Every structure is written in structure tokens, then in C-alpha cells.
Amino acid sequence: MVATPKSSLFLGLCCILAIAATGCVFELSSGAPQLGSGPTGAILALSIPSSILCFVLAVRAAREAM
């Protein structure tokens, strides 16, 4: 796989969003999220599809560079 700046950016965003989603799951499972259940749930709901989208865009950008 060829690493381009565009694919690297999308892959980096994917990693950050996946870490945010994992953190939200742990915060919600602890029973007392620091930001509250609503904002933590919203971050979780937005970070999962965004992470998947960024991964798909990273793969697509790398394939275009080949």
C-alpha cells in the first residue's frame, strides 16, 4: 500500500476517532461519564461512522495512488 499525504491524514483521523469511540464506551460503561451521558453518547454516535468513513477514504486514496 502506498502512503500518500491524503491517505495518511485520513488514516490518522480514523485512529483518533476510533480511540475516542473506545474511550466513550469505557466512560459509558463506568456508570458516571465525566461529560455526562448525553454528550458522551453523541461523541460515540458520531465517532464510529466517522472512523469507518475515514478508513474507507484512506484506502481509496491509497489505491488511487498506486
Secondary structure by P-SEA (a helix, b strand, c coil): ccccaaaaaaaaaaaaaaaaaaaaaaaaaaccccccaaaaaaaaaaaaaaaaaaaaaaaaaaaaac
